[in-house]
């Protein structure tokens, strides 16, 4: 089918075309006339206006998170926000609305949810491109009503946003409150264990006791070394006096021994002189002999006493050494016990510190979450409140009429072509040539053809 054939078909089926076009246009006009006028009010809000948490002060750019804007749009058009609008405007107290609810649902269901769903059919939220501004629009037949509803949705969204932030914080505060009590009890138990252990061991300061006991241990060690040296020296002296007494330095240095030795030397000298002049039977001879014997006897007694004194000193040093060894061993055990006590006390003190730290952190977090749970500030601000719309939003008569002309024309063409297909006729010589594959000799017109269509026919190719 070429363009000339298409025009001939439309000419032949023009009645169908114009009737279809007229019906579409008239129907559109009727619908526009009977459809009530609608108005659209728009309230603009800014998301994340401050960008900082009112309690913690942390800057959180939530708008940079993926899906943030889509989430906020879903919240604005959620049933929770719509129910908040119903509650704020007290729509459930409207008798007409209650009557419609009873008529529609037979009194079944929740009236708030029913009204919220009706409101959501007329509300929409559209974010601005490359910004954090969202336009909340509400459509209805009353300009004052749509203005009120658009502003109500913006305010309800603010309230719901606060609730969504506050509710998790309140639940966290409840949990932390319980945990704080548990941690406080753990701290008290740890402190009680520490106090009991200190009382049992009689300790006030382990560090001070360790210093005293360590100093005493060092002092005992020094004393033991000194006594060991003295004991070794006394033992050596005892061994020397146990041999040839005359060669012993201790005996030689003894004043009594030295005095008796001098007396003996004088007595022997005197005896030597007497023995040259007197005989053994002479009384003076015998007296001198007896004096020497007496002096030697005294000398031996003094040597014995000196040896006994030296042996006693060695025994005393040995005994002192043994006592110091025992005291040193006991002091070492005391120091070891203090080390064990210090380690156990350190463990108990660390338990108290950990319990205190955990309770402090939980208390700090509990205070913070309590403040967050009681915060009434939001990061959403109303930029432009809705105002009564100055013009009608719909129906748009001019646009709908133009659209009806375009669609009606397309529908008329489609129906005309369909009718032609069902009752096909020969409209020009080309069809005869194509069907019969024979040349057309002449054309006899049964009716007068206008100049426009004569020109169309003249333009069509002639048969050979």
NUKOL-516076 format. One record per residue (C-alpha): x, y, z. Coordinates in steps of 0.2 Angstrom, whole numbers, plus 2048, in hexadecimal, padded with zeros to 3 digits. Layout:
N
XYZ ...
END
This chain:
464
800800800 8078117FB 802822801 7F68257F4 7EC8157F7 7ED81A80A 7E582A806 7D78227FB 7D3816809 7D1824815 7C682E809 7BB81E806 7BA81B819 7BA82D81E 7A982B827 7B181D833 7C0828836 7B683883A 7AA82F845 7B882684F 7C1837851 7B1840856 7AD832863 7BE83386B 7BE84686C 7AD847872 7B083A87F 7BF843885 7B6853886 7A884B890 7B484389C 7BD85389F 7AD85C8A2 7A684F8AF 7B784C8B7 7B88588C7 7C78648C7 7D685F8D1 7E38698DA 7F58658DF 7FE86C8EE 8118698F0 81B86B900 82E86A8FE 83A86390B 84D86290D 854852913 86485191E 86486491F 87086592E 87A85592B 87F85393E 87784894B 86F854959 876849967 886841962 88B850956 892843949 890849937 88883C92D 88583F91B 876833919 87183A909 881833901 87C822906 8758178F7 8638168F7 860824904 85582E8F9 84A8208F3 84881A905 84282B90B 83682C8FC 82F81B902 82D821914 82483190E 817826904 816819912 80781491C 80F81992C 81182B926 7FF82B920 7F9824930 802832939 7F983F92E 7E8837933 7ED838945 7F384A944 7E485193A 7D8846945 7D0840935 7C883193F 7BD83E947 7B5843937 7A483C936 7A383C924 7B3832922 7AD82692F 79D823926 7A7820916 7B281391F 7A380A926 79B80A915 7AA80390C 7B17F7919 7A17F3922 7AA7F8932 7B87EC930 7CA7F0931 7D37FF938 7CD810933 7DE818934 7E580C928 7D780E91C 7D882191C 7EB82091A 7E981590B 7DD821903 7E9830906 7F78268FF 7EE8258EE 7EF8388EC 80183B8F3 81183A8EA 82383F8EE 8308448E1 8428488E5 84B8568DC 8598518D1 86B8538D8 86485A8E9 85D8558F9 84C85D8F7 83C8538F5 82B85A8EF 81C8528F8 80D8558EE 7FB8518F2 7EC8518E5 7DA8548E9 7CA85E8E4 7CC86B8F2 7DB8778F1 7DA87A904 7D9867908 7E88638FD 7F2871904 7EF86A916 7F3858911 80385D908 809866918 803858923 80C84B91A 81C85691B 81A85892E 815846930 825841927 82F84B933 827843942 82983193B 83B835937 83E83A949 83582A94F 84081F943 84F82794B 84982795D 84281595E 85280C95B 85B817968 84D814975 84E801973 861802974 86080D984 85480098B 8617F2987 8707FC98D 86680099D 8657EE9A1 8777EB99C 87C7F99A7 8747F19B6 87C7E09B2 88D7E99B0 88B7F39C0 8887E29CA 8977DA9C2 8A17E99C8 89B7E89D9 89F7D59DA 8B07D89D3 8B37E69E0 8AD7DB9EE 8B97CD9E9 8C77D99E9 8C37E09FA 8C07CEA01 8D17C99FB 8DA7D8A02 8D27D5A13 8D77C3A13 8E97C7A0E 8EA7D6A19 8F07E1A0A 8ED7F3A07 8FB7F69FB 9047E79F2 9117F29EB 9167F99FC 9177E8A04 9217E19F6 92E7EF9F8 92F7ECA0B 9317D9A09 93D7DB9FB 9487E7A05 9487DBA14 94C7CCA08 95B7D6A02 9607DAA14 95F7C8A19 96A7C3A0A 9777D0A0F 9777CAA21 9797B8A1C 9887BCA11 9907C5A1F 98D7B7A2C 9937AAA20 9A37B3A1E 9A47B5A31 9A07A2A33 9AD79DA26 9BA7A8A2F 9B67A1A40 9B778FA39 9C8793A32 9CE799A43 9C678AA4B 9D077FA40 9E0788A43 9DE788A56 9DA775A55 9EC772A4E 9FC778A55 9F5785A62 A0578EA63 A05792A50 9F3798A51 9F27ABA4F 9E37ACA5A 9EC7A3A68 9FC7AEA65 9F17BEA66 9E97B9A76 9EF7C5A84 9EE7B7A92 9F77ABA87 A047B8A83 A067BDA96 A087ABA9C A157A8A8E A1F7B7A95 A1D7B0AA7 A2379FAA2 A327A6A98 A377B0AA8 A347A1AB3 A3E796AA8 A4C7A3AA7 A4C7A4ABA A4C791ABB A5B790AAF A6579BABB A60792ACA A64781AC2 A76787AC0 A7878BAD2 A6C77FADB A6876DADB A58765AD7 A55762AEA A56774AEE A4677CAF3 A4878BAE8 A4C77FAD9 A3C775ADC A32785ADF A3878CACE A3477BAC6 A2277CACE A1F78DAC8 A24789AB6 A1877AAB6 A0A785ABD A0C792AB0 A0C785AA2 9FD77EAA9 9F478FAA9 9FA791A97 9F2781A92 9E2786A9B 9E2797A92 9E578FA81 9D6783A84 9CB792A89 9D179CA79 9CD78DA6E 9BC78BA76 9B979DA74 9BD79CA61 9B278CA5F 9A4795A68 9A57A4A5C 9A5798A4D 99578FA54 98D79FA57 9907A5A45 98A794A3E 97A795A49 9787A7A42 97A7A1A31 96D794A33 9617A0A3A 9647ACA2C 96279EA1F 95179AA27 94C7ACA27 9517AFA15 94879FA0F 9387A5A19 93A7B7A11 93C7AFA00 92C7A5A03 9247B5A09 9297BF9F9 9237B19EE 9127B19F7 9117C49F5 9157C19E3 9067B59E1 8FB7C09EC 9007CF9E0 8FC7C59D1 8EB7C09D8 8E87D19DE 8ED7D89CC 8E07CC9C4 8D37D29D0 8D77E49CE 8D77E29BB 8C67DA9BC 8C07E99C6 8C77F59B9 8C07EB9AA 8AF7EB9B3 8B07FD9B6 8B58019A4 8A77F799D 89A7FF9A9 8A18109A4 8A080D992 88E806993 88981499E 890821992 887818983 87781798E 877829991 87A82D97E 86D821978 861828985 86483A97F 86283396D 85282B972 84B83B979 85184696B 84384F961 84D857954 84E851942 859854933 84A858928 844869925 83587091B 83C87B90E 82B881906 81B87E90E 80C87A903 8018888FE 7F08888F5 7F38848E3 7EE8938D8 7E98888C9 7E08788C5 7EB8688C3 7DE85E8B9 7D685A8AE 7E08638A1 7D3866893 7DF86D886 7EC85F888 7DF852889 7D6858879 7E685986F 7EA847875 7D8842870 7DA84985F 7EB84085C 7E582F864 7D483185B 7DC83384A 7E782484D 7D881A852 7CE820843 7DC81B837 7DD80A83F 7CA80783E 7CA80D82C 7D8802827 7D07F3830 7BF7F6827 7C87F7817 7D17E781A 7C17DE81E 7B87E580F 7C67E9803 7C27F37F3 7CB7F87E3 7D080A7E6 7DC80D7D8 7E38057C8 7F37FF7D1 7E97F27DB 7E17EB7CA 7F37E97C3 7F97E17D2 7EB7D57D4 7E87D07C1 7FA7D37BB 7F27DC7AB 7F37ED7A5 7E47F97A8 7DC7FF798 7D180C79F 7C98137AE 7B68177AF 7B18227BE 7A081F7C5 7A082F7CE 7A88407CE 7B98427D5 7BF8527DD 7CE85B7D7 7D98557E7 7D68437E3 7D88457D0 7E984C7D4 7ED83D7DF 7E78317D1 7F283A7C5 8018377D0 7FE8257D1 80881A7C4 7FF8157B4 7FE8047AE 8097FF79F 
END
